[in-house]
Amino acid sequence: MLTPNPRLVFAKRPDVGILPVPGEHLVFDPSPSIDLDAVPLNGGFLTKTLMLAPEPFLRERMRDPSIPSYSTHAVLGAPVVGSVLVVVIRSEKEGVNIGDRMYGLSHWEAYTVQPYVEGRVDFKAGNYTEDLTIDLDTMGLGPVPDPKGAYPWSRYLGILGAPGLTAFCGLEAYGDAKKGETIYVSSGASGVGSVVIQLAKARGLRVIASAGSDAKIEYMRTLGADVAFNYRSTDVAGALKKHGPLDIYWDNVGGASVEAAIEHARPKARFIMCGSISEYNTEPHTWYGVKNMSTIWKKRIQIHGLFVGDHIPTLGPRFFAEVPALIAQGKMVGQESFTEGLETAAEVLVRLLQEGGGDDLGKPIVVVARE
Ligand SMILES: NC(=O)c1ccc[n+]([C@@H]2O[C@H](COP(=O)([O-])OP(=O)(O)OC[C@H]3O[C@@H](n4cnc5c(N)ncnc54)[C@H](OP(=O)(O)O)[C@@H]3O)[C@@H](O)[C@H]2O)c1
């Protein structure tokens, strides 16, 4: 018997500098179907997608193949490959059982025969080319433990997924955080930023955080931010002048914020360059040119480019030993905002690629199926 297997297809590359358009670049295709009982597994396993997380890195993957970047480009005509939480519904693979839940990168479709790769998240050096480009199509899935009611499964796409890992790895690898120091976190209400705020508070830092709506300012305060401001109505440099100087800058946005942070950094400050979302959908000639580069050496600022995957082999085990327990004890909180249906995924993605990122608080999650 055939069951519908809708998918979100990467149908057309958006030009440099524009937001992808749902229905044009990302097309929901309800027409495919699958025989769940008879589809050959070839020694693999069949998964049902429960939830997925639209994330900024997907825009980078839509670029023209001639443009180099840190990840391989997405394949035209194929389903989007992004973060998912799935449940195993059939298996021929040893060690993978019906009912197992897995998190990682997979096709954005209702059902998938796995592994389209090795079936596990593997950030070992083999995934990288010599120029440090990582092949995200070959990352695959890894099992996640049953939280047994201590927290919802959706946490695996937020604080316990890539956003939380990124925050933990970046701060541990490059923060050199010392009690009483001051950190500024841009995009502080984002999946990554919301965890940076909490980890920074746990390490005794004073936290300045910014986001693009007043509701997010309140949200960042509940996470522990000592100073929270709306970068769309408050001048970033002015806010940092008033509340700085900074010992650590966590950069999620790029552009003029970097210049402001350099200006108001203390000598020997650490900068953790995690993302530059203000430039993902704009043309290079419009990118903000940071004018105070010489201040970097004058203040001996240490600038670190972060890619989470580099640190998962070394810091991942500590993250999974520490953070789930802190969540279960209520010492750290995760929050997700939910949208129903795979057909909404493209719109949710496009929304978070824009200033303000929509009104939702917490990591945006698309619920594909309830069990
Ligand atoms: N280096 C790594 O390994 C790594 C891993 C994961 C994520 N990242 C980066 O971390 C950052 C946050 O990712 P996430 O998954 O946590 O994001 P997210 O939860 O999806 O939130 C994205 C937020 O970015 C803000 N934003 C969008 N356009 C903006 C613009 N033009 N200027 C300023 N802010 C803008 C919006 O919030 P507001 O405007 O309301 O603040 C939006 O809600 C991104 O830059 C992402 O690329 C890096």
The ligand as a Gaussian input file, in Angstrom:
#p B3LYP/6-31G(d) Opt

LIG

0 1
 N       29.838000      28.540000      13.342000
 C       29.045000      27.510000      13.576000
 O       29.473000      26.358000      13.716000
 C       27.565000      27.768000      13.667000
 C       26.662000      26.744000      14.023000
 C       25.300000      27.064000      14.142000
 C       24.883000      28.378000      13.916000
 N       25.782000      29.333000      13.558000
 C       25.396000      30.723000      13.359000
 O       24.849000      31.188000      14.596000
 C       23.900000      32.211000      14.327000
 C       22.584000      31.866000      15.007000
 O       22.109000      30.630000      14.454000
 P       20.777000      29.944000      15.058000
 O       20.601000      28.639000      14.409000
 O       20.853000      30.022000      16.512000
 O       19.696000      30.978000      14.533000
 P       18.111000      31.082000      14.756000
 O       17.725000      30.529000      16.077000
 O       17.476000      30.542000      13.544000
 O       17.898000      32.667000      14.809000
 C       18.269000      33.475000      13.748000
 C       18.036000      34.928000      14.193000
 O       18.981000      35.763000      13.543000
 C       18.479000      37.086000      13.590000
 N       18.689000      37.776000      12.306000
 C       18.177000      37.448000      11.093000
 N       18.569000      38.332000      10.156000
 C       19.350000      39.244000      10.788000
 C       20.036000      40.411000      10.371000
 N       19.983000      40.836000       9.095000
 N       20.743000      41.099000      11.289000
 C       20.793000      40.681000      12.572000
 N       20.145000      39.587000      13.044000
 C       19.440000      38.878000      12.157000
 C       16.982000      36.987000      13.893000
 O       16.779000      37.390000      15.259000
 P       16.790000      38.933000      15.747000
 O       16.939000      39.817000      14.540000
 O       15.484000      39.128000      16.420000
 O       17.926000      39.028000      16.707000
 C       16.700000      35.492000      13.767000
 O       15.647000      35.063000      14.607000
 C       23.806000      32.327000      12.798000
 O       24.669000      33.350000      12.367000
 C       24.319000      30.979000      12.316000
 O       24.807000      31.030000      11.014000
 C       27.105000      29.039000      13.430000

